[in-house]
């Protein structure tokens, strides 16, 4: 049975993306293909000082991934994503980075065992069970049969949460840059 992990930006309190373009209906949280022609210019302003490492994975309103991270994810077998070129600019230092992408994970998977998970319900699902409740998980329990062996996916019940397989974690460890990835990996219970 494959292990799964919650995948998120490491907690940064002092620095991050300060200004981002509005993506509107082209949100990366929906799991759908984004039409790059309908996107605004992808310029993201940040406040990381010169010499401070920018994490290879940035979240908060949208998702950005470095070229290096995308390459490692691809080598680990992840193929359900779009990587659309983006520019990071620090308006205080005029530093420009063009080695980042707007990162869109394709597909949402209903892979949790809600009865065993701990969560706060944000929005009720439909009585007929067609629409899932929208939740914020405190503890996630994954049903391994529902993942279909996916190496990276968003949870349908809480699209903010990104889940990766042990294959992805192995690839990240084997290719860890000197400065680190700037990613937190949390082990999830799998049944």
C-alpha positions as CSV (number, residue, x, y, z in Angstrom):
1,X,0.0,0.0,0.0
2,X,1.3,3.4,-1.0
3,X,1.9,6.0,1.7
4,X,0.5,9.5,1.3
5,X,1.6,12.9,2.6
6,X,0.2,16.3,2.9
7,X,2.3,18.7,0.8
8,X,2.5,22.4,1.6
9,X,4.7,25.5,1.7
10,X,6.8,25.7,4.8
11,X,5.6,28.3,7.2
12,X,7.2,31.7,6.5
13,X,6.1,34.6,8.6
14,X,8.3,37.4,7.4
15,X,8.5,37.0,3.6
16,X,6.2,35.9,0.7
17,X,4.1,36.9,-2.2
18,X,2.8,40.4,-1.6
19,X,0.8,41.0,-4.8
20,X,-0.6,38.5,-7.3
21,X,-2.7,38.9,-10.5
22,X,-6.4,38.0,-10.1
23,X,-7.0,34.7,-11.8
24,X,-10.8,34.7,-11.3
25,X,-12.4,31.6,-13.1
26,X,-8.9,30.3,-13.9
27,X,-8.2,29.3,-10.3
28,X,-5.8,26.5,-9.6
29,X,-8.0,25.2,-6.8
30,X,-10.6,23.7,-9.2
31,X,-8.6,20.9,-10.7
32,X,-9.5,21.9,-14.2
33,X,-7.3,22.8,-17.2
34,X,-6.5,26.5,-17.3
35,X,-6.5,28.3,-20.6
36,X,-3.2,30.3,-20.6
37,X,-4.7,32.7,-23.2
38,X,-7.3,33.8,-20.6
39,X,-4.8,34.5,-17.9
40,X,-3.6,38.0,-17.0
41,X,0.1,38.6,-17.1
42,X,1.6,36.3,-14.5
43,X,3.7,38.7,-12.5
44,X,4.0,38.1,-8.7
45,X,5.6,40.6,-6.4
46,X,7.4,39.2,-3.4
47,X,9.5,40.6,-0.5
48,X,12.2,38.0,-0.1
49,X,15.5,40.0,0.4
50,X,18.5,39.3,-1.8
51,X,20.3,36.3,-0.4
52,X,17.2,34.9,1.3
53,X,16.2,31.6,-0.4
54,X,12.8,31.6,-2.1
55,X,10.9,28.4,-1.4
56,X,10.5,26.1,-4.4
57,X,6.8,25.9,-3.7
58,X,4.7,28.9,-2.8
59,X,1.0,28.9,-1.9
60,X,-1.5,31.4,-0.7
61,X,-4.1,32.6,-3.1
62,X,-2.4,30.6,-5.9
63,X,0.4,28.0,-6.3
64,X,3.8,28.7,-7.7
65,X,6.5,26.1,-8.3
66,X,10.2,26.5,-9.3
67,X,11.5,24.9,-12.4
68,X,13.7,22.7,-10.3
69,X,10.7,21.4,-8.4
70,X,8.6,20.8,-11.5
71,X,11.5,18.8,-13.0
72,X,11.8,16.6,-9.9
73,X,8.0,16.0,-9.8
74,X,8.0,15.0,-13.4
75,X,10.9,12.6,-12.8
76,X,8.8,11.0,-10.0
77,X,6.0,10.3,-12.4
78,X,3.7,13.2,-11.7
79,X,2.0,14.1,-15.0
80,X,-1.3,15.6,-14.0
81,X,-0.4,19.3,-13.9
82,X,0.1,22.4,-15.9
83,X,3.1,24.6,-15.4
84,X,2.6,28.0,-16.9
85,X,5.6,30.4,-16.9
86,X,5.4,33.2,-14.3
87,X,7.7,36.0,-13.2
88,X,8.6,36.8,-9.6
89,X,9.7,40.4,-8.9
90,X,10.9,42.1,-5.8
91,X,9.9,45.7,-6.3
92,X,12.3,46.8,-3.5
93,X,15.4,45.3,-5.1
94,X,14.3,45.0,-8.7
95,X,15.3,41.4,-8.7
96,X,13.4,39.4,-11.4
97,X,13.1,35.6,-11.3
98,X,11.7,33.8,-14.4
99,X,12.3,30.2,-13.1
100,X,8.8,29.8,-11.6
101,X,5.5,28.6,-12.9
102,X,1.9,28.9,-12.0
103,X,1.3,25.3,-10.9
104,X,-2.1,23.8,-11.6
105,X,-2.8,20.2,-10.4
106,X,-5.4,18.6,-12.7
107,X,-8.2,16.6,-11.1
108,X,-9.7,16.5,-7.7
109,X,-10.0,13.1,-5.9
110,X,-12.5,12.2,-3.3
111,X,-10.0,10.1,-1.4
112,X,-10.7,10.7,2.3
113,X,-12.5,8.5,4.8
114,X,-14.6,11.3,6.3
115,X,-15.9,9.1,9.2
116,X,-12.3,8.5,10.4
117,X,-11.0,12.0,9.6
118,X,-11.3,15.1,11.8
119,X,-12.6,18.2,10.2
120,X,-14.7,21.4,10.4
121,X,-17.5,21.5,7.9
122,X,-17.4,24.8,5.9
123,X,-20.3,24.1,3.6
124,X,-22.8,21.3,3.6
125,X,-23.0,18.8,0.8
126,X,-26.3,18.2,-1.0
127,X,-28.8,15.8,0.6
128,X,-28.6,13.5,-2.5
129,X,-24.8,13.2,-1.9
130,X,-24.0,14.5,-5.4
131,X,-22.0,17.5,-4.1
132,X,-19.4,16.9,-1.4
133,X,-19.3,18.9,1.8
134,X,-16.5,21.5,1.8
135,X,-14.3,20.9,4.8
136,X,-11.1,22.1,6.6
137,X,-9.3,19.0,7.8
138,X,-7.6,18.8,11.2
139,X,-6.7,15.1,10.5
140,X,-6.9,13.4,7.1
141,X,-7.4,9.7,6.7
142,X,-6.9,8.5,3.1
143,X,-8.7,5.6,1.5
144,X,-5.9,3.9,-0.6
145,X,-8.5,2.3,-3.0
146,X,-9.8,5.8,-4.0
147,X,-6.5,7.3,-5.0
148,X,-6.1,5.1,-8.1
149,X,-2.3,5.2,-7.5
150,X,-2.1,9.0,-8.2
151,X,1.3,10.5,-7.2
152,X,-0.1,14.0,-6.6
153,X,-3.7,15.3,-6.3
154,X,-6.0,17.8,-4.6
155,X,-8.6,16.5,-2.2
156,X,-12.2,17.1,-3.6
157,X,-13.4,17.6,0.0
158,X,-10.8,20.3,0.7
159,X,-9.1,21.5,-2.5
160,X,-6.5,23.5,-0.6
161,X,-4.9,20.3,0.6
162,X,-2.4,18.7,-1.8
163,X,-1.5,15.1,-1.3
164,X,1.6,13.3,-2.7
165,X,2.7,9.7,-2.7
166,X,5.8,8.2,-1.2
167,X,7.4,8.1,-4.7
168,X,7.2,11.9,-4.8
169,X,8.7,12.2,-1.3
170,X,11.6,9.9,-2.2
171,X,12.3,11.9,-5.3
172,X,12.3,15.2,-3.3
173,X,14.7,13.7,-0.7
174,X,17.0,12.3,-3.4
175,X,17.2,15.7,-5.2
176,X,17.1,18.1,-2.3
177,X,18.8,21.4,-3.1
178,X,21.4,22.7,-0.6
179,X,18.9,25.4,0.6
180,X,16.1,22.9,1.0
181,X,12.8,22.8,-0.8
182,X,10.8,25.1,1.6
183,X,8.1,22.4,1.8
184,X,6.5,20.7,4.7
185,X,5.6,17.1,4.3
186,X,3.1,15.6,6.8
187,X,2.5,11.9,7.0
188,X,-1.2,10.9,6.5
189,X,-3.0,7.9,7.8
190,X,-3.9,5.5,5.0
191,X,-6.4,2.7,5.1
